[in-house]
Amino acid sequence: MNLVRIISSEFKATVNELIVKFRRYGKSDIRTATQAAPFGIDSRPPKGMVAVFSPTDEKGRSVVVGYVNKNLVADVGEVRLFSVNASGVLQTYVWLKKDGVLLLGGSAKHLARFEELKTGFDQLKTDFNAFLTHVHGGSGTPPAPPATPSTASIDASKTDNVKTA
């Protein structure tokens, strides 16, 4: 096996493989190999990444089996999946923290559970409408202006693409 520097990568639809171009032993030793990755992981390395290259027993066939990660921040027991732009600058991440927290691209804001939020919102709307009926529907003098019940809804904020326990 060798550590090699990535020059470029290209998806070859005809063979359904990601072909990685790299420099092996010097400026004139430019080679290509198929990128091997864990099942379910689809990625393309930016130029300049250091890869682990290995020939195989099959003549003329070699693979890049992994990359030397320059973006290590996960602690023991954690997993972080991240993306970078073409210059290698971090863009976003999914981070499974050892304390059970899941971070999606940051930690400054909280996600809300739609069902619990909707229950609280619907109760507030019911209480507001009952208050309007009490204040505007009584026999007080002078007569109160007509009440308009709330028809507010948060239903449009629900997403089916991100779910939680």
VEXDREN-2710 file (C-alpha; in Angstrom, 1 decimal):
% VEXDREN-2710
k/r/px/py/pz
1/MET/0.0/0.0/0.0
2/ASN/1.1/3.6/-0.6
3/LEU/0.0/7.0/0.5
4/VAL/-0.8/9.1/-2.6
5/ARG/-1.9/12.6/-3.3
6/ILE/-5.2/13.1/-5.2
7/ILE/-5.2/15.1/-8.4
8/SER/-8.8/14.6/-9.4
9/SER/-11.8/12.2/-9.5
10/GLU/-14.3/11.3/-12.1
11/PHE/-17.4/9.2/-12.1
12/LYS/-17.4/6.7/-15.0
13/ALA/-21.0/5.8/-15.7
14/THR/-20.0/3.1/-18.2
15/VAL/-18.5/1.1/-15.4
16/ASN/-20.4/2.7/-12.5
17/GLU/-17.2/3.5/-10.6
18/LEU/-15.5/6.6/-9.2
19/ILE/-12.0/6.7/-10.8
20/VAL/-9.5/8.6/-8.7
21/LYS/-6.4/10.1/-10.4
22/PHE/-3.3/10.5/-8.2
23/ARG/0.5/11.0/-8.1
24/ARG/2.3/7.9/-6.8
25/TYR/6.1/8.0/-6.8
26/GLY/6.7/11.4/-8.4
27/LYS/5.6/14.0/-10.9
28/SER/5.6/11.6/-13.9
29/ASP/4.0/8.7/-12.0
30/ILE/0.3/9.6/-12.6
31/ARG/-2.1/6.7/-12.0
32/THR/-5.8/6.0/-11.6
33/ALA/-7.6/3.6/-9.4
34/THR/-11.2/2.8/-8.4
35/GLN/-12.3/4.3/-5.1
36/ALA/-13.5/1.6/-2.7
37/ALA/-15.8/2.8/0.2
38/PRO/-18.1/1.3/2.9
39/PHE/-21.5/0.4/1.6
40/GLY/-23.9/3.4/1.5
41/ILE/-21.1/6.0/1.5
42/ASP/-21.0/8.1/-1.7
43/SER/-18.2/10.6/-1.8
44/ARG/-15.7/12.4/-4.0
45/PRO/-12.4/13.6/-2.6
46/PRO/-11.2/17.2/-3.4
47/LYS/-7.8/17.7/-5.0
48/GLY/-4.9/17.4/-2.6
49/MET/-6.4/14.8/-0.2
50/VAL/-3.9/12.1/0.8
51/ALA/-5.3/8.6/-0.1
52/VAL/-4.4/5.1/0.7
53/PHE/-3.7/3.3/-2.6
54/SER/-3.4/-0.5/-2.9
55/PRO/-2.8/-2.8/-5.9
56/THR/-4.9/-5.9/-6.0
57/ASP/-4.3/-9.5/-7.1
58/GLU/-6.2/-8.8/-10.3
59/LYS/-3.8/-7.7/-13.0
60/GLY/-4.1/-4.0/-13.9
61/ARG/-6.7/-3.4/-11.1
62/SER/-6.0/-1.2/-8.1
63/VAL/-8.1/0.6/-5.5
64/VAL/-8.0/3.7/-3.2
65/VAL/-9.2/2.2/0.1
66/GLY/-9.4/5.3/2.2
67/TYR/-8.2/8.8/3.0
68/VAL/-6.0/10.4/5.6
69/ASN/-8.5/12.7/7.4
70/LYS/-7.3/16.3/8.0
71/ASN/-10.6/17.3/9.7
72/LEU/-10.5/15.1/12.9
73/VAL/-12.6/16.6/15.7
74/ALA/-14.8/13.6/16.8
75/ASP/-14.1/12.3/20.3
76/VAL/-13.8/8.7/21.4
77/GLY/-17.1/6.9/20.6
78/GLU/-18.3/9.6/18.2
79/VAL/-19.1/9.5/14.5
80/ARG/-19.0/12.6/12.2
81/LEU/-20.0/12.7/8.6
82/PHE/-19.0/15.9/6.8
83/SER/-18.7/17.6/3.5
84/VAL/-16.2/20.1/2.1
85/ASN/-16.1/22.3/-0.9
86/ALA/-13.5/21.9/-3.8
87/SER/-10.9/23.7/-1.7
88/GLY/-11.4/21.4/1.2
89/VAL/-13.2/23.9/3.5
90/LEU/-15.8/22.3/5.8
91/GLN/-19.4/23.0/4.6
92/THR/-21.7/21.0/6.9
93/TYR/-21.8/17.9/9.0
94/VAL/-23.9/15.3/10.9
95/TRP/-22.2/14.5/14.2
96/LEU/-23.3/11.7/16.5
97/LYS/-21.9/12.8/19.9
98/LYS/-21.0/10.4/22.7
99/ASP/-23.6/12.1/25.0
100/GLY/-26.4/11.1/22.7
101/VAL/-26.8/14.5/21.0
102/LEU/-27.1/14.7/17.2
103/LEU/-25.7/17.8/15.6
104/LEU/-26.9/18.8/12.1
105/GLY/-24.5/21.5/10.8
106/GLY/-24.1/23.3/14.1
107/SER/-25.1/23.5/17.8
108/ALA/-26.5/27.1/18.2
109/LYS/-30.2/26.3/17.6
110/HIS/-32.6/23.5/18.6
111/LEU/-34.8/21.5/16.4
112/ALA/-38.4/21.1/17.6
113/ARG/-40.6/18.0/17.7
114/PHE/-43.6/18.9/15.5
115/GLU/-46.2/16.8/17.4
116/GLU/-45.3/18.4/20.8
117/LEU/-45.2/21.9/19.4
118/LYS/-48.5/21.4/17.6
119/THR/-50.2/20.2/20.8
120/GLY/-49.0/23.2/22.7
121/PHE/-49.9/25.6/19.9
122/ASP/-53.4/24.1/19.5
123/GLN/-54.0/24.4/23.2
124/LEU/-52.9/28.1/23.1
125/LYS/-55.3/28.7/20.1
126/THR/-58.2/27.0/22.0
127/ASP/-57.5/29.0/25.1
128/PHE/-57.3/32.2/23.1
129/ASN/-60.6/31.5/21.3
130/ALA/-62.3/30.7/24.6
131/PHE/-61.0/34.0/26.0
132/LEU/-62.4/35.9/23.0
133/THR/-65.8/34.1/23.5
134/HIS/-65.8/35.0/27.2
135/VAL/-64.8/38.7/26.7
136/HIS/-66.8/39.4/23.5
137/GLY/-69.7/37.0/24.0
138/GLY/-70.8/38.2/27.6
139/SER/-73.5/40.7/28.5
140/GLY/-71.1/43.4/29.5
141/THR/-71.8/47.1/28.7
142/PRO/-70.9/48.7/26.5
143/PRO/-71.1/46.0/23.8
144/ALA/-67.7/44.7/22.9
145/PRO/-66.6/44.6/19.2
146/PRO/-67.2/41.3/17.4
147/ALA/-64.6/38.6/18.2
148/THR/-62.6/36.9/15.5
149/PRO/-61.5/33.4/16.4
150/SER/-57.9/32.5/15.6
151/THR/-57.4/30.3/12.5
152/ALA/-53.6/30.2/13.0
153/SER/-51.8/27.0/12.1
154/ILE/-48.3/25.6/12.2
155/ASP/-49.1/22.6/10.0
156/ALA/-47.0/24.0/7.1
157/SER/-43.9/23.9/9.2
158/LYS/-43.9/20.1/9.5
159/THR/-41.3/18.2/7.5
160/ASP/-41.3/14.5/6.8
161/ASN/-37.7/14.4/5.7
162/VAL/-36.2/14.8/9.2
163/LYS/-37.6/12.7/12.1
164/THR/-36.6/12.0/15.7
165/ALA/-37.7/9.9/18.6
END
